[in-house]
Amino acid sequence: MFAKFLKPATRCRRCGQNWTLHAADDFPPYISILLTGHIMAPVIIELGLHTALPGWAMMLIVAVMAVALLVALLQPAKGGVIALQWWLGLQGFAGHAGKVEAGVS
């Protein structure tokens, strides 16, 4: 689905679906930030309660983990948003709902 890290391919290699019609905009980063925050909260609490690390070391660990999670979740979130738009026939896909194209009623 992706030609580059976050740039969708213009067309699907198998079926020819036009992927330039999507309007994912800011929703994938929102999903990534929301998930990262919920995953990191218990980690931060545990680090604060059960380690004798200095503050700067804990902050470094937390920052590296948060950035890694954000980067790891961003592409799947964007792919999921584009797929949901396609499946529901939203935005530029309005005339071609995914259920109709996929032969599902």
N, C-alpha and C positions, 0 to 999 in steps of 0.2 A: 504494500500500500504506500510505502514511503520511498521517494527517490533519494532524499537526503534525510538527516536526522529528524527534522520536523516538517519538511516540505513533501506534501503528498505527490505521488506520481500523477501525471496528467490523466492517464488512462490505465485501467487494469489490463495486465498482459494477457489474461485468459478470456475475459468477457467483453472488454472494451468499455467498461463503465467509466464515465467521465467523473473524476474525483475533484475537479477544479470548482465544482458547484457548491462545495461546503462553505459554511460560515462558522467555524468552530470558535474563532476569536479568542476571548479571554477565559472561556470555560475550562479548557484543559489545565492551564496553570492554577486555576482556583481549585480544581479537584486534587491536583498534586500537592498544593499547599495544605489543603484540608487533611488529606491522608497523612502527609508528613507530620503535621502537628499532632494528630492523634496517635501516630506510632511513636513519635519522639517524647511525648509527655511522660509516659511511664519510665522510659529510659532515663530521662533527666531526673525524675524523682528518685529512682533507684541509685543513680550515680551520686546524687546529693546526700542520700541517707546512709549508704553502705560502703562508701569508699573514703579513703584518707588522701585522695589526690588533692593537690593544690587547685585553687579556683581556676587558674589559667589553663591547667591541663584538662579539667572537665569541660571548660568552654571550647577548647580546641577539639576535643573528642566529639562534642555535641555539634559543633559547626561542620566538621568533616562529614559526620553521619547525616546531618540534615541536607547538605548539598548533594551528597551521593544519592540519597533517597529522592530528592526533587528531580535530579537528572534522570534517575532510573524510572520514575513514574510518569514523566512528562509525555514521552512518546506513546505508551499504552493508553494514557488518558486521552490524547488527541485522536488516536485511532478509534477508541471507543466512542467518543463524541461524534466523529464523522460517521461511523457505522450506525449509531443510533439515529442520526439525522437521515441517513439513507433509508434505514429500515422503516422509519415513521413517515417518510416522504416530506421532510421539513426542508426549509430554505430553498436552495436551488434544485433540490430533488423532488419538489412538490408534485410535478406532473408524473413522476415515475416512482411511486412508493415501492420500497424494497420487497414487500410481500408480493406485489404483482409481478415484479421482475423475476423474483426467485420462484414463482409458480406456487406460492403458498397462499391459501385463502384464509 
